[in-house]
Amino acid sequence: MDLLYNIPMKKNVANRAFFRLSAIILVFMIFLGVSPVYAAASYSLDKAMPNGGFVSIGGYDSYSRAYDAFLSSDEPDCVIRDFAGKIIAMKSGLAIAKGTYTLTFNNAYEGSISGYITKDSVCVYLSTDSSKKVTVSISGLRASASAENFTLIPSAQMYPKATGSLAGDYQLDYYANVGGKLVHYISVYSSSGYTNFYGLTLDKAPDFMLGSTRYYSLNGYDYYESIQDAIGEKKIIGTYYPYYKYLSFRTKTAYTPSELNSYIAYKNSSVNTGYTCVYLGLGASFIDSQNTYGANAMLEIAFANVESGYGKSYIARYKNNIFSVNAVDSSAASSADTYSTATDAIRQHAKYTLSRGYFDAYFYVDSSLAASYYNVSDRASGWVNNYSGDSRYFGTCLGNKALGINVKYASDPWHGEKIAAMAYQLDEYLGGKDYGAYTLGVTNKMTYAFSQPSAASFKLYKYTTRDPKRSAGNLSYGPSGFNILILGETGDYYKIQSDIPVNAEGRGCNSWDYNYETSIAYVLKSDVDIIRLSPNTPLTPPSEPDPPSTEEPEDPPENPLDPEVPPEEPPLDPEEPTEPTEPVTPPESGDDPQEEVPAIPSGDYAPYKIDSDNGRITNIADGTDIEEFTAKFTDYSVSVKSGETLITKGYVATAMTVILQKEGEEAMSFTAVVKGDANADGRVTSTDVVLTMRYIVELDKPGAESALACDVNGDGKYTSTDVVLMRRYIVGLEESL
């Protein structure tokens, strides 16, 4: 309407025609239910409705004004739409990747890195900025691109809020416990205009996952009960890393060639039976490449199964290309590399593509050695960029779009998970000999792999995504999250399997071969978080220091030469009879009750549990005030000590000593146990959760009282169930422990 009033009022035929046309358009807009204000607005602020419609909030002549209003709006279903009705910004929802394959994302330390995902990938929407750049999350990756590259669906029009024809049409992917297995249900956009799912069985389900609950995760290991909690990183339910997704390729399978062949034959006879798998019977070739070039044979078979449809795809049959090397999305069949045999494809993938490509970390050069020491002459296939590493290196595991091979190998954001699920299936079919065989960790900061368990030793390589020569001056920091394969420990260092080949002299080298025995490195324990602990790894939990003694020190012996000290009385003659003592007669009823101390009963006591046999008071709640606690024992005067220090204010904490007195005489002392207070500070926090998890995986050993504090559900042991209860309590999902 404002536009009409601002037009100059000139009486001519053109103006009359314009007004006549404007009136017709206005009537037509009103008939369609469109607010007349949008006739002048380039952008509209609307409320998204569950049935797919929108209710107008206001119109704006510029995106900046609409964006300011959007940011200040408290409406959770608020969206910004352009004149064509396309959603540009929204409070929450999903984002569907359109015709682009490339998204860019920034690493705070390493700068801009290009990533790519397939068309129609369903992402979690995070935000739109003032320049119309949309930030999304998918497969562990935070990526940004123009709003033109996405179709945005607001949460009001998604499951479970959507109604009518939209009910169930748009859903985000989720995780679930299905029959004791961890299944990732991945959402895919359909050309028909809705999302559907396929499921990947990744691992055994963790204890904290209930069978009837959907769980959401942005990174694939931290799980939440709502996508909003996942985005805000609050109310975490549990953390669990799927084993094969984080297992390094620098491992060896326990299966023999004949066992691997039995699985290949099984799939050959049960999948796409019109063709024959091109690597049927080649289990020995996979093992040979593993032992020579350092690429786990079982993982490589799973890799080939995913990439070649169990060895039966077109490029597998006609080019022996079973790993889709150089099979780009736009021209897979024509651009894919050709190999003389499937055995050659297996060898070259392990040797060139992985070992000297995706696993080629940026390693350091010993300046005392000639450059030729680090170079090799074999360049028949693939390449070696001297000792500068490879831009595709993001770790040696399958990973996701932020870690491992999946970052650069394929546009499919779930490529790593698909191979991990295939490996889990393969291992389960053959009897589970590989599952859990190795201890796995991830870096928690930028760190180095050393040649010896000492920071003064030679640095083999840096866990980074860029050549350290090109980030000179920035070597003290860098990305975290790189996978670590832990073999043992030495002092403050973990002994690890090196990502790069290491020779007998303990130096990284550009050898095409990978020697498992010499390719050993060390990394600081403090720079690594253990994510899966194997009983095969000889790690010793750090011992707890002995608690300070509470016994009074003995009096020093008296000096017999001191004239002021009388000599000791001589001992009694054993043959000399002593005077008999009168028997002690217990007081009769009515005698002075102060002569006896009433016993403390076991069981419930105001309202704590008294364990007289073991000298403990249990069932003490988090945040129990000391003054309120002591007031419960009406028959006694009570003092609470931490070591030798008397505590009169604050909270009762695990391992504090509670002393009950009667008329100034000590009656009995107990040790306090506060539910969930594993670190003995009187409050239940995330620190207690972490400590309990370390106890579970035997990285630390709890004292007796700490062990009892961790057992919050009272089943006699501390497990992941107790961790879940503690986490739920911390975030307010449980009122008490």
For each residue, the residues with C-beta under 8 A, 3 or more apart:
1: 4 5 36 37 39 40
2: 5 6 37 40
3: 6 7 39 40
4: 1 7 19 22 39
5: 1 2
6: 2 3
7: 3 4 15 18
8:
9: 15
10: 15
11: 15 16
12: 15 16
13: 16 17
14: 17 18
15: 7 9 10 11 12 18 19
16: 11 12 13 19 20
17: 13 14 20 21
18: 7 14 15 21 22
19: 4 15 16 22 23
20: 16 17 23 24
21: 17 18 24 25
22: 4 18 19 25 26
23: 19 20 26 27
24: 20 21 27 28
25: 21 22 28 29 39
26: 22 23 29 30 36 39
27: 23 24 30 31
28: 24 25 31 32
29: 25 26 32 34 35 36 38 39
30: 26 27 33 34 36
31: 27 28
32: 28 29
33: 30
34: 29 30 38
35: 29 38 56 59
36: 1 26 29 30 39
37: 1 2 40 41 56 58 59
38: 29 34 35 41 44 56 59 83
39: 1 3 4 25 26 29 36
40: 1 2 3 37 59 61
41: 37 38 44 59 60 61 83
42: 60 61 62 63 82 83
43: 59 60 61 62 63 65 66 80 81 82 83 88
44: 38 41 56 57 58 59 60 66 80 81
45: 56 57 58 59 60 66 69 70 73 78 79 80
46: 54 55 56 57 78 79 80 81
47: 54 55 56 57 75 77 78 79 156
48: 54 77 78 79 90 154 156 157
49: 52 53 54 55 77 156 157
50: 156 157 161 162 163 164 166
51: 162 163 164 165 166
52: 49 157 162 164 165 166
53: 49
54: 46 47 48 49 79 81
55: 46 47 49
56: 35 37 38 44 45 46 47 59
57: 44 45 46 47 69 73 75 78
58: 37 44 45 69
59: 35 37 38 40 41 43 44 45 56
60: 41 42 43 44 45 63 65 66 69
61: 40 41 42 43 65
62: 42 43 65 66
63: 42 43 60 66 67 80 88 132
64: 67 68 130
65: 43 60 61 62 68 69
66: 43 44 45 60 62 63 69 70 80
67: 63 64 70 71 80 89 128 130
68: 64 65 71 72
69: 45 57 58 60 65 66 72 73
70: 45 66 67 73 78 79 80 89
71: 67 68
72: 68 69
73: 45 57 69 70 78
74:
75: 47 57 78 91
76: 91 92 155
77: 47 48 49 91 154 155 156
78: 45 46 47 48 57 70 73 75 90 91
79: 45 46 47 48 54 70 87 89 90 91 152 154
80: 43 44 45 46 63 66 67 70 87 88 89 90 128
81: 43 44 46 54 85 86 87 88
82: 42 43 85 86 88
83: 38 41 42 43
84:
85: 81 82
86: 81 82 147
87: 79 80 81 90 152 153 154
88: 43 63 80 81 82 128 132 147 152
89: 67 70 79 80 127 128 132 134 147 152
90: 48 78 79 80 87 93 125 128 152 154 155
91: 75 76 77 78 79 154 155
92: 76 125 154 155 227 228 231
93: 90 125 152 153 154 155 156 157 158
94: 122 123 124 125 152 153 155 158 170 172 187 195
95: 122 123 124 125 134 136 150 151 152 153
96: 120 121 122 123 150 151 152 153 189
97: 100 103 117 118 119 120 121 123 149 150
98: 119 148 149 150 151
99: 119 149
100: 97 103 119 145 149
101: 116 117 118 119 329 411
102: 114 115 116 145
103: 97 100 114 115 116 117 136 141 143 144 145 149
104: 112 113 114 115 143 144 145
105: 112 113 115 141 142 143 144
106: 111 112 113 144
107: 110 111 112 113 465 479
108: 479
109: 446 464 474 477 478 479
110: 107 113 464 465 466 471 478 479
111: 106 107 466
112: 104 105 106 107
113: 104 105 106 107 110 465
114: 102 103 104
115: 102 103 104 105 141 143 401 407
116: 101 102 103 411
117: 97 101 103 121 123 138 139 143 401 411 412 413
118: 97 101 121 329 411 412 413
119: 97 98 99 100 101
120: 96 97 188 189 190 191
121: 96 97 117 118 138 188 189 413
122: 94 95 96 138 172 173 186 187 188 189 195
123: 94 95 96 97 117 136 137 138 143 150
124: 94 95 136 137 138 172 218 227 230 231
125: 90 92 93 94 95 134 136 152
126: 135 136 137 142 231
127: 89 134 135
128: 67 80 88 89 90 132 133 134 135 147
129: 132 133 135
130: 64 67
131:
132: 63 88 89 128 129 146 147
133: 128 129 144 145 146 147
134: 89 95 125 127 128 144 145 146 147 149 150 152
135: 126 127 128 129 142 143 144
136: 95 103 123 124 125 126 142 143 144 150
137: 123 124 126 140 141 142 143 218 231
138: 117 121 122 123 124 141 143 401 413
139: 117 220 400 401 402 406 413 414 416 417
140: 137 218 219 220 399 400 401 402 403
141: 103 105 115 137 138 400 401 402 413
142: 105 126 135 136 137
143: 103 104 105 115 117 123 135 136 137 138 401
144: 103 104 105 106 133 134 135 136
145: 100 102 103 104 133 134 149 150
146: 132 133 134 149
147: 86 88 89 128 132 133 134 150 152
148: 98
149: 97 98 99 100 103 134 145 146
150: 95 96 97 98 123 134 136 145 147
151: 95 96 98 189
152: 79 87 88 89 90 93 94 95 96 125 134 147
153: 87 93 94 95 96 157 158 170
154: 48 77 79 87 90 91 92 93 157 158
155: 76 77 90 91 92 93 94 158 161
156: 47 48 49 50 77 93 161 162
157: 48 49 50 52 93 153 154 161 162 166 170
158: 93 94 153 154 155 161 162 170 171 172
159: 162 167 168 169 170 171
160:
161: 50 155 156 157 158
162: 50 51 52 156 157 158 159 166 167 168 169 170
163: 50 51 166 167
164: 50 51 52 167
165: 51 52 169
166: 50 51 52 157 162 163 169 170
167: 159 162 163 164
168: 159 162 171
169: 159 162 165 166 193 194 195
170: 94 153 157 158 159 162 166 194 195
171: 158 159 168 174 187 195 197
172: 94 122 124 158 187 216 227
173: 122 184 185 186 187 197
174: 171 184 185 214 215 216
175: 182 183 184 185 209 214 215 216 217 223
176: 182 183 185 209 211 213 214 215
177: 180 181 182 183 205 209 210 211 213
178: 181 183 199 201 205 211
179: 211
180: 177 204 205
181: 177 178 201 202 203 204 205
182: 175 176 177 201 202 203 204 205 206 209 240 242
183: 175 176 177 178 199 200 201 202
184: 173 174 175 199 200 202 220 414 417 421
185: 173 174 175 176 197 198 199
186: 122 173 197 198 199 200 414
187: 94 122 171 172 173 195 196 197
188: 120 121 122 195 196 197 198
189: 96 120 121 122 151 194 195
190: 120 193 194 195 196
191: 120
192:
193: 169 190
194: 169 170 189 190
195: 94 122 169 170 171 187 188 189 190
196: 187 188 190
197: 171 173 185 186 187 188
198: 185 186 188
199: 178 183 184 185 186
200: 183 184 186 414 417 418 420 421
201: 178 181 182 183 421 424 425
202: 181 182 183 184 242 244 245 417 420 421 424
203: 181 182 240 242 243 244 424
204: 180 181 182
205: 177 178 180 181 182 209
206: 182 209 238 240 720
207: 238 719 720 721 724
208: 223 237 238 240 720 721 723 724
209: 175 176 177 182 205 206 213 215 223 237 238
210: 177 213
211: 176 177 178 179
212:
213: 176 177 209 210 225
214: 174 175 176 225
215: 174 175 176 209 223 224 225 237
216: 172 174 175 223 224 225 226 227 229 230
217: 175 220 221 222 223 224 230
218: 124 137 140 222 230 231
219: 140 222 400 402
220: 139 140 184 217 242 245 400 417
221: 217 239 240 241 242 531
222: 217 218 219 230 233 236 239
223: 175 208 209 215 216 217 236 237 238 239 240
224: 215 216 217 227 229 230 234 235 236 237
225: 213 214 215 216 229 235 237
226: 216 229 230 235
227: 92 124 172 216 224 230 231
228: 92 231 232
229: 216 224 225 226 232 233 234 235 236
230: 124 216 217 218 222 224 226 227 233
231: 92 124 126 137 218 227 228
232: 228 229
233: 222 229 230 236
234: 224 229 731
235: 224 225 226 229 731 732 733
236: 222 223 224 229 233 239 727 731
237: 208 209 215 223 224 225 724 727 728
238: 206 207 208 209 223 720 723 724 727
239: 221 222 223 236
240: 182 203 206 208 221 223
241: 221 245 246 440 442 531 532
242: 182 202 203 220 221 245 246 417 420 424
243: 203 246 247 424 435 436 440 532
244: 202 203 247 299 302 398 419 420 421 423 424 427
245: 202 220 241 242 397 398 399 400 416 417 420
246: 241 242 243 397 398 399 440 442 483 531 532
247: 243 244 251 296 299 397 398 423 438 440 483 485
248: 251 296 395 396 397 438 440 483 484 485 497 499
249: 294 295 296 299 300 354 359 396 397
250: 294 296 359 396 485 497 498 499 514 516 519
251: 247 248 296 299 437 438 485 497
252: 290 291 296 297 516
253: 260 287 290 296 297 298 299 434
254: 433 434 437
255: 259 260 297 298 430 433 434
256: 259 260 283 287
257: 260 261 283 284 286 287
258: 261 262 283
259: 255 256 262 263 283 430
260: 253 255 256 257 263 264 283 286 287 297 298 301 430
261: 257 258 264 265 280 281 282 283
262: 258 259 265 266 430
263: 259 260 266 267 301 426 429 430
264: 260 261 267 268 277 279 280 281 282 283 301 311
265: 261 262 268 269 280 281
266: 262 263 269 270 429
267: 263 264 270 271 277 305 310
268: 264 265 271 276 277 280 310 311
269: 265 266 273
270: 266 267 273
271: 267 268 309 310 312
272: 275 309 310 312
273: 269 270
274:
275: 272 312 317
276: 268 280 311 312
277: 264 267 268 280 310 311 312
278: 308 311 312 316 317 320 322 342
279: 264 282 285 286 301 304 311 322 342 346
280: 261 264 265 268 276 277 311
281: 261 264 265
282: 261 264 279 285 286 342 343 346
283: 256 257 258 259 260 261 264 286 287 297 301
284: 257 287 288
285: 279 282 288 289 342 343 346 347
286: 257 260 279 282 283 289 290 297 298 300 301 346
287: 253 256 257 260 283 284 290 291 297
288: 284 285 291 292 347
289: 285 286 292 293 295 297 300 346 347 349 350 351
290: 252 253 286 287 293 294 295 296 297 300 350
291: 252 287 288 516
292: 288 289 350 351 513 514
293: 289 290 347 350 351 354 355 512 513 514
294: 249 250 290 350 354 355 359 501 514 516 519
295: 249 289 290 299 300 349 350 354 355
296: 247 248 249 250 251 252 253 290 299 300
297: 252 253 255 260 283 286 287 289 290 300 301
298: 253 255 260 286 301 302 423 426 427 434
299: 244 247 249 251 253 295 296 302 303 398 419 423
300: 249 286 289 290 295 296 297 303 304 346 349 350
301: 260 263 264 279 283 286 297 298 304 305 426
302: 244 298 299 305 306 419 420 422 423 426
303: 299 300 306 307 323 349 419 422
304: 279 300 301 307 308 311 322 323 346
305: 267 301 302 308 309 310 311 422 426
306: 302 303 415 418 419 422
307: 303 304 313 322 323 324
308: 278 304 305 311 312 313 315 316 321 322 323 324
309: 271 272 305 312 313 316
310: 267 268 271 272 277 305
311: 264 268 276 277 278 279 280 304 305 308 316 322 342
312: 271 272 275 276 277 278 308 309 316 317
313: 307 308 309 316 317
314: 317 318 333
315: 308 318 319 321 324 327 332 333 336
316: 278 308 309 311 312 313 319 320 321 322 342
317: 275 278 312 313 314
318: 314 315
319: 315 316 336 337 338 339
320: 278 316 338 339 340 341 342 344 345
321: 308 315 316 324 325 327 336 337 338 339 345
322: 278 279 304 307 308 311 316 342 345 346 349
323: 303 304 307 308 345 349 353
324: 307 308 315 321 327 332 336 410
325: 321 336 337 345 348 349 353
326: 335 336 337
327: 315 321 324 332 333 335 336 337
328: 331 332 335
329: 101 118 332 411
330:
331: 328 334 335
332: 315 324 327 328 329 335 336
333: 314 315 327 336
334: 331
335: 326 327 328 331 332
336: 315 319 321 324 325 326 327 332 333
337: 319 321 325 326 327
338: 319 320 321
339: 319 320 321 342 344 345 348
340: 320 344
341: 320 344 345
342: 278 279 282 285 311 316 320 322 339 345 346
343: 282 285 346 347
344: 320 339 340 341 347 348
345: 320 321 322 323 325 339 341 342 348 349
346: 279 282 285 286 289 300 304 322 342 343 349 350
347: 285 288 289 293 343 344 350 351
348: 325 339 344 345 351 352 353 381 382
349: 289 295 300 303 322 323 325 345 346 352 353 354
350: 289 290 292 293 294 295 300 346 347 353 354 355
351: 289 292 293 347 348 354 355 356 382 512
352: 348 349 355 356 357 381 382
353: 323 325 348 349 350 357 358 382
354: 249 293 294 295 349 350 351 357 358 359 405
355: 293 294 295 350 351 352 359 360 501 512 514
356: 351 352 359 360 382 384 390 510 512
357: 352 353 354 360 382 390 392
358: 353 354 390 392 393 394 396 405 408 409
359: 249 250 294 354 355 356 393 396 499 500
360: 355 356 357 389 390 392 393 500
361: 389 393 449 461 462 463 464 499 500
362: 388 389 393 461 462 464 466 467 468 469
363: 387 389 460 461 462 500 508
364: 458 459 460 461 462 468 508
365: 369 371 374 387
366: 369 373 458 507
367:
368:
369: 365 366 373 374 507
370: 373
371: 365 374 375 386 387
372: 375
373: 366 369 370 507 509
374: 365 369 371 386 387 508 509 510
375: 371 372 384 386 387 510
376: 379 384 510 511 512
377:
378: 512
379: 376 382 383 384
380:
381: 348 352
382: 348 351 352 353 356 357 379
383: 379
384: 356 375 376 379 510
385: 388 389 390
386: 371 374 375 510
387: 363 365 371 374 375 508 510
388: 362 385 467 469
389: 360 361 362 363 385 393 461 467
390: 356 357 358 360 385 393
391: 408 465 466
392: 357 358 360 407 408 409
393: 358 359 360 361 362 389 390 465 499
394: 358 399 402 403 404 405 407 408 465 482
395: 248 399 403 404 405 463 481 482 483 499
396: 248 249 250 358 359 404 483 485 499
397: 245 246 247 248 249 403 404 405 416 483
398: 244 245 246 247 299 404 405 406 415 416 417 419 420
399: 140 245 246 394 395 402 403 404 405 406 407 416 483
400: 139 140 141 219 220 245 403 404 406 407 413 414 416 417
401: 115 117 138 139 140 141 143 406 407 413
402: 139 140 141 219 394 399 407 481
403: 140 394 395 397 399 400 406 407 481 482 483
404: 394 395 396 397 398 399 400 407 416 483
405: 354 358 394 395 397 398 399 408 409 415 416
406: 139 398 399 400 401 403 409 410 413 415 416 417
407: 115 392 394 399 400 401 402 403 404
408: 358 391 392 394 405
409: 358 392 405 406 415
410: 324 406 415
411: 101 116 117 118 329
412: 117 118 415 418
413: 117 118 121 138 139 141 400 401 406
414: 139 184 186 200 400 417 418
415: 306 398 405 406 409 410 412 418 419
416: 139 245 397 398 399 400 404 405 406 419 420
417: 139 184 200 202 220 242 245 398 400 406 414 420 421
418: 200 306 412 414 415 421 422
419: 244 299 302 303 306 398 415 416 422 423
420: 200 202 242 244 245 302 398 416 417 423 424
421: 184 200 201 202 244 417 418 424 425
422: 302 303 305 306 418 419 425 426
423: 244 247 298 299 302 419 420 426 427 434
424: 201 202 203 242 243 244 420 421 427 428 435
425: 201 421 422 428 429
426: 263 298 301 302 305 422 423 429 430
427: 244 298 423 424 430 431 432 433 434 435
428: 424 425 432 435
429: 263 266 425 426
430: 255 259 260 262 263 426 427 433
431: 427
432: 427 428 435
433: 254 255 427 430 437
434: 253 254 255 298 423 427 437
435: 243 424 427 428 432
436: 243 532 534 535
437: 251 254 433 434 534 536
438: 247 248 251 485 486 532 534 536 537
439: 485 486 487 530 532 533 534 536 537 539
440: 241 243 246 247 248 483 484 485 486 530 531 532 534
441: 483 484 485 486 494 528 529 530 531
442: 241 246 480 481 482 483 484 528 529 531
443: 446 447 463 480 481 482 484 523 527 528 529
444: 480 527 528 529
445: 477 480 527
446: 109 443 462 463 464 476 477 478 479 480
447: 443 462 463 523 524 527 528
448: 459 460 461 462 463 523
449: 361 459 460 461 462 463 496 498 499 521 522 523
450: 453 454 455 457 458 459 460 493 521 522 523
451: 457 458 459 460 502 506 507 521 522
452: 457 458 506 522
453: 450 457 490 491 492 493 495 522
454: 450 457 493 522
455: 450 524
456:
457: 450 451 452 453 454 522
458: 364 366 450 451 452 506 507
459: 364 448 449 450 451 462
460: 363 364 448 449 450 451 498 500 502 507 508 521
461: 361 362 363 364 389 448 449 498 499 500 508 521
462: 361 362 363 364 446 447 448 449 459 468 475 478
463: 361 395 443 446 447 448 449 478 479 480 482
464: 109 110 361 362 446 468 471 478 479
465: 107 110 113 391 393 394 479
466: 110 111 362 391 470 471
467: 362 388 389 470 471
468: 362 364 462 464 471 472 475
469: 362 388 472
470: 466 467
471: 110 464 466 467 468 474 475 478
472: 468 469 475
473:
474: 109 471 477 478
475: 462 468 471 472 478
476: 446
477: 109 445 446 474
478: 109 110 446 462 463 464 471 474 475
479: 107 108 109 110 446 463 464 465 482
480: 442 443 444 445 446 463
481: 395 402 403 442 443
482: 394 395 403 442 443 463 479
483: 246 247 248 395 396 397 399 403 404 440 441 442
484: 248 440 441 442 443 494 496 523 528
485: 247 248 250 251 396 438 439 440 441 496 497
486: 438 439 440 441 489 494 495 496 528 530 537 539
487: 439 494 495 496 497 520 537
488: 494 495 537 538 539
489: 486 493 494 495 525 538 539 540
490: 453 493 495 522
491: 453
492: 453 524 525 526
493: 450 453 454 489 490 522 523 524 525
494: 441 484 486 487 488 489 522 523 524 525 528
495: 453 486 487 488 489 490 520 521 522
496: 449 484 485 486 487 520 521 522 523
497: 248 250 251 485 487 516 519 520 521
498: 250 449 460 461 501 502 508 519 520 521
499: 248 250 359 361 393 395 396 449 461
500: 359 360 361 363 460 461 508 509 519
501: 294 355 498 508 509 510 511 513 514 515 519
502: 451 460 498 506 507 508 509 515 518 519 520 521
503: 506 507 508 509 511 515 518
504: 515 518
505:
506: 451 452 458 502 503 518
507: 366 369 373 451 458 460 502 503
508: 363 364 374 387 460 461 498 500 501 502 503
509: 373 374 500 501 502 503
510: 356 374 375 376 384 386 387 501
511: 376 501 503 514 515
512: 293 351 355 356 376 378
513: 292 293 501
514: 250 292 293 294 355 501 511 519
515: 501 502 503 504 511 518 519
516: 250 252 291 294 497 519
517: 520
518: 502 503 504 506 515
519: 250 294 497 498 500 501 502 514 515 516
520: 487 495 496 497 498 502 517
521: 449 450 451 460 461 495 496 497 498 502
522: 449 450 451 452 453 454 457 490 493 494 495 496
523: 443 447 448 449 450 484 493 494 496 527 528
524: 447 455 492 493 494 527 528
525: 489 492 493 494 528
526: 492
527: 443 444 445 447 523 524
528: 441 442 443 444 447 484 486 494 523 524 525
529: 441 442 443 444
530: 439 440 441 486 533 697 699
531: 221 241 246 440 441 442
532: 241 243 246 436 438 439 440
533: 439 530 537 539 697 698 699
534: 436 437 438 439 440 537
535: 436
536: 437 438 439
537: 438 439 486 487 488 533 534
538: 488 489
539: 439 486 488 489 533 698 699
540: 489
541: 698 699 700 701
542: 699 700 701
543: 701
544: 700 701 702 703
545:
546:
547: 703
548: 643
549:
550: 643 644 657
551:
552:
553:
554:
555:
556:
557:
558: 562 565
559: 562 565
560: 565 567 568
561:
562: 558 559 565
563:
564:
565: 558 559 560 562
566:
567: 560
568: 560
569:
570:
571:
572: 576 578
573: 576
574:
575:
576: 572 573
577:
578: 572
579:
580:
581:
582:
583:
584:
585:
586:
587: 591 592 595 596
588: 591
589:
590:
591: 587 588 595
592: 587 595
593: 596
594: 663
595: 587 591 592
596: 587 593
597: 662 665 667
598: 635 662
599: 612
600: 605 610 612 660 667 668
601: 605 610 612
602: 610 611 612 613
603: 609 610
604: 607 608 609 610
605: 600 601 608 609 610 633
606: 632 633 634
607: 604 619 632
608: 604 605 617 618 619 620 632
609: 603 604 605 617 618 619
610: 600 601 602 603 604 605 617 670
611: 602 614 615 616 617 618 670
612: 599 600 601 602 615 668
613: 602
614: 611
615: 611 612 668 669 670 671
616: 611 670 671 672 673 705 708
617: 608 609 610 611 620 658 670 671 672 673
618: 608 609 611 673 675 708
619: 607 608 609 675
620: 608 617 624 629 652 672 673 674 675
621: 624 674 675 736 737
622: 674 675 676 677 682 683 684 729 736 737
623: 651 682 683
624: 620 621 628 629 651 652 674 682
625: 628 629 650 651 652
626: 629 630 640 647 648 649 650 651 652
627: 630 631 648 649
628: 624 625 631 632
629: 620 624 625 626 632 638 640 652
630: 626 627 633 638 639 640
631: 627 628 634
632: 606 607 608 628 629
633: 605 606 630 636 638 660
634: 606 631
635: 598 662
636: 633 660 661 662 667
637: 660 661 662
638: 629 630 633 658 659 660 661
639: 630 646 658 659 661
640: 626 629 630 646 647 648 652 656 657 658 659 672
641: 644 645 646 647 656 657 659
642: 645 647 653 655 656 657
643: 548 550
644: 550 641
645: 641 642
646: 639 640 641
647: 626 640 641 642 650 656
648: 626 627 640
649: 626 627
650: 625 626 647 682
651: 623 624 625 626 674 682 683
652: 620 624 625 626 629 640 656 658 672 674 682
653: 642 656 672 674 677 680 681 682
654: 672 673 674 677 678 680 682 705 706 708 709
655: 642 671 672 680 703 705 706
656: 640 641 642 647 652 653 671 672 680
657: 550 640 641 642 669 670 671 672
658: 617 638 639 640 652 669 670 671 672
659: 638 639 640 641 666 668 669
660: 600 633 636 637 638 666 667 668 669 670
661: 636 637 638 639 664 665 666 667
662: 597 598 635 636 637 665 667
663: 594
664: 661
665: 597 661 662
666: 659 660 661 669
667: 597 600 636 660 661 662
668: 600 612 615 659 660
669: 615 657 658 659 660 666
670: 610 611 615 616 617 657 658 660
671: 615 616 617 655 656 657 658 705
672: 616 617 620 640 652 653 654 655 656 657 658 705
673: 616 617 618 620 654 705 708 709
674: 620 621 622 624 651 652 653 654 677 682 684 709
675: 618 619 620 621 622 684 709 712 737
676: 622 684 688 709 710 712 726 729 737
677: 622 653 654 674 680 681 682 683 684 688 709
678: 654 688 691 692 695 702 706 709 710
679: 687 688 691 706
680: 653 654 655 656 677 705 706 709
681: 653 677 685 687
682: 622 623 624 650 651 652 653 654 674 677
683: 622 623 651 677
684: 622 674 675 676 677 688 726 729 730 737
685: 681 688 689 730
686: 689 690 730
687: 679 681 690 691
688: 676 677 678 679 684 685 691 692 709 710 726
689: 685 686 692 693 723 726 727 730
690: 686 687 693 694
691: 678 679 687 688 694 695 700 702 706 710
692: 678 688 689 695 696 710 718 722 723 726
693: 689 690 696 697 720 723
694: 690 691 697 699 700
695: 678 691 692 698 699 700 701 702 706 707 710 718
696: 692 693 718 719 720 723
697: 530 533 693 694
698: 533 539 541 695 701
699: 530 533 539 541 542 694 695
700: 541 542 544 691 694 695
701: 541 542 543 544 695 698
702: 544 678 691 695 706 707 710 718
703: 544 547 655 706 707
704: 707 708
705: 616 654 655 671 672 673 680 708 709
706: 654 655 678 679 680 691 695 702 703 709 710
707: 695 702 703 704 710 711 718
708: 616 618 654 673 704 705 711
709: 654 673 674 675 676 677 678 680 688 705 706 712
710: 676 678 688 691 692 695 702 706 707 718 722
711: 707 708 714 715 716 717 718 722
712: 675 676 709 722 725 726 737
713: 721 722 725
714: 711
715: 711 719 721
716: 711
717: 711
718: 692 695 696 702 707 710 711 722
719: 207 696 715 722 723
720: 206 207 208 238 693 696 723 724
721: 207 208 713 715 724 725
722: 692 710 711 712 713 718 719 725 726
723: 208 238 689 692 693 696 719 720 726 727
724: 207 208 237 238 720 721 727 728
725: 712 713 721 722 728 729 734 737
726: 676 684 688 689 692 712 722 723 729 730 737
727: 236 237 238 689 723 724 730 731
728: 237 724 725 731 733 734
729: 622 676 684 725 726 732 733 734 735 736 737
730: 684 685 686 689 726 727
731: 234 235 236 727 728
732: 235 729
733: 235 728 729
734: 725 728 729 737
735: 729
736: 621 622 729
737: 621 622 675 676 684 712 725 726 729 734
